[in-house]
Amino acid sequence: MMKICTKCLEKKTLNDFYFGADGFRQSCKRCGNKSAMEWQKQNPEKARAAQNRWRLKNAERIAIGNKRRVAKWQKAHPGLAATRARTWYRDNTSWAHANSKMQHLSRMNAVPKWANKFYIQEIYDLARLRTNVTGFKWHVDHIIPITSKLVCGLHVENNLQVIPASENLKKHNKFWPDMPGVT
């Protein structure tokens, strides 16, 4: 079956048109993409805002897609990822050691003597279990970040929560409940 594009006036197959909830679009994919690119050039702020909204709304979908893409690449190139990681580590050993040591020390300073290590381990076990059961990554998140410009939290059981990795990566250490200046 053929259809005529309202923009380029060429007769094309239905595969050349996007299908939406309201039926086939009036213009073909090529004309629609060209029109969208022109709009993006004319409205860069609106385009960037729309793209950011879509990314926030679909963060989990993006994370899963990235994970699949990485897994597919690693399967096609066995051993190459490990070789690259070793090469990077060899070339950046001092940075890797310093960063690892700094993270370790900041975490150790953030663990008070009264912290319940059993509960903390249970929380990490829960994150691992949820990852295995659901098929997507879960992180243990510090509700109040351990290191921040405004406040430093503790590595204790009441400051930990298990959340999807996509949410944790969006949060960084820039937000926590009752944060000053956030309404």
C-alpha positions in Angstrom: 0.0 0.0 0.0 1.3 3.4 -0.9 0.8 6.9 0.6 1.7 10.4 -0.6 3.8 12.6 1.7 2.2 16.0 2.2 5.6 17.8 2.3 7.7 16.2 -0.4 4.7 15.0 -2.4 6.4 11.7 -3.2 4.5 8.4 -3.2 6.0 6.1 -0.5 5.2 2.8 1.2 3.6 2.9 4.7 6.9 1.8 6.2 8.3 5.2 5.3 5.7 6.9 7.6 5.6 7.1 11.4 2.5 5.5 12.9 1.1 7.3 16.0 -2.0 6.8 18.2 -4.0 8.9 15.7 -2.9 6.8 12.7 -0.2 7.3 10.0 1.5 10.8 10.0 0.9 13.0 7.0 4.6 13.5 6.2 7.1 10.8 5.7 9.9 10.0 8.2 12.5 11.8 6.2 10.4 15.0 6.0 9.4 14.7 9.7 13.0 14.3 10.8 14.1 17.3 8.7 11.3 19.4 10.1 12.2 18.4 13.7 15.9 19.2 13.1 14.9 22.7 11.8 12.7 23.3 14.8 15.6 22.3 17.1 18.0 24.7 15.4 15.4 27.6 15.7 14.5 26.7 19.4 17.7 25.4 21.0 16.6 26.2 24.6 13.2 24.5 24.2 14.8 21.5 22.5 17.4 21.1 25.3 14.7 21.4 27.9 12.5 18.8 26.1 15.5 16.5 25.8 16.3 16.8 29.5 12.7 16.1 30.5 12.7 13.0 28.3 16.0 11.8 29.8 14.7 12.3 33.4 11.4 10.5 32.6 13.3 7.6 30.9 16.4 7.4 33.0 15.8 3.7 33.8 15.1 2.9 30.2 18.4 4.6 29.2 20.3 2.8 31.9 19.0 -0.6 30.7 19.7 0.3 27.1 23.3 1.3 28.0 23.7 -1.9 30.0 22.6 -4.0 27.1 24.8 -2.1 24.6 27.8 -2.6 26.8 27.0 -6.3 27.3 26.6 -6.8 23.6 29.9 -5.0 22.9 31.7 -7.0 25.6 30.3 -10.2 24.1 31.5 -9.2 20.6 35.0 -8.2 22.0 35.8 -10.7 24.7 38.7 -9.6 26.9 39.1 -6.2 25.3 37.2 -4.4 28.1 39.4 -6.0 30.7 42.5 -5.1 28.7 41.4 -1.5 28.4 40.6 -1.3 32.2 44.1 -2.7 33.0 45.7 -0.2 30.6 43.8 2.7 32.1 44.7 1.6 35.6 48.4 1.2 34.6 48.4 4.7 33.1 46.5 6.3 36.0 47.7 4.3 39.0 48.4 7.2 41.2 45.0 8.8 40.6 43.2 5.5 41.1 45.0 4.9 44.4 44.5 8.4 45.7 40.8 8.4 44.8 40.3 5.0 46.3 42.1 6.0 49.5 40.1 9.2 49.8 36.8 7.4 49.4 37.8 4.8 52.0 39.0 7.4 54.5 35.9 9.6 54.1 33.7 6.5 54.6 35.7 5.3 57.6 35.5 8.8 59.2 31.7 8.7 58.5 31.2 5.5 60.4 30.6 6.1 64.2 31.3 3.5 66.7 27.6 3.1 67.5 26.7 2.2 63.8 25.0 -1.2 63.5 27.2 -3.0 61.0 24.7 -5.9 60.8 21.9 -3.6 59.6 24.3 -1.9 57.2 25.3 -5.3 55.7 21.6 -6.2 55.4 20.9 -3.1 53.4 23.7 -3.9 51.0 22.4 -7.5 50.7 19.0 -6.2 49.9 20.4 -4.1 47.1 22.1 -7.1 45.6 19.0 -9.2 46.0 16.8 -6.6 44.3 19.3 -6.4 41.4 19.2 -10.1 41.0 15.4 -10.4 41.2 14.4 -7.4 39.1 17.1 -7.5 36.5 18.2 -3.9 36.8 20.7 -2.3 39.1 19.9 -1.1 42.6 22.2 1.1 44.7 22.6 1.7 48.4 22.2 5.5 48.7 23.2 7.8 51.5 20.1 9.9 52.1 22.3 12.8 53.4 25.5 12.6 51.4 28.7 11.7 53.1 30.6 14.5 51.4 28.9 17.7 50.3 29.6 21.4 50.4 26.7 22.1 52.8 26.6 19.0 55.1 28.2 15.7 55.7 26.1 12.7 56.6 27.1 9.4 58.4 27.5 5.9 57.1 24.8 4.5 59.4 21.7 2.4 58.9 19.2 5.2 59.2 21.1 7.2 56.5 20.9 4.4 53.9 18.2 3.5 51.5 18.0 1.1 48.6 16.9 2.9 45.4 17.2 2.1 41.6 20.6 3.0 40.2 19.0 5.4 37.8 17.5 7.5 40.6 20.8 7.5 42.6 22.8 8.6 39.5 20.3 11.4 38.9 20.6 12.5 42.5 24.4 12.6 42.7 25.1 14.3 46.1 23.1 17.4 45.3 19.8 16.7 47.0 18.5 15.3 50.3 15.2 15.6 52.2 14.7 18.9 54.0 17.7 20.4 52.0 18.0 24.1 52.7 16.8 26.2 49.8 14.6 23.5 48.3 10.9 23.9 48.5 
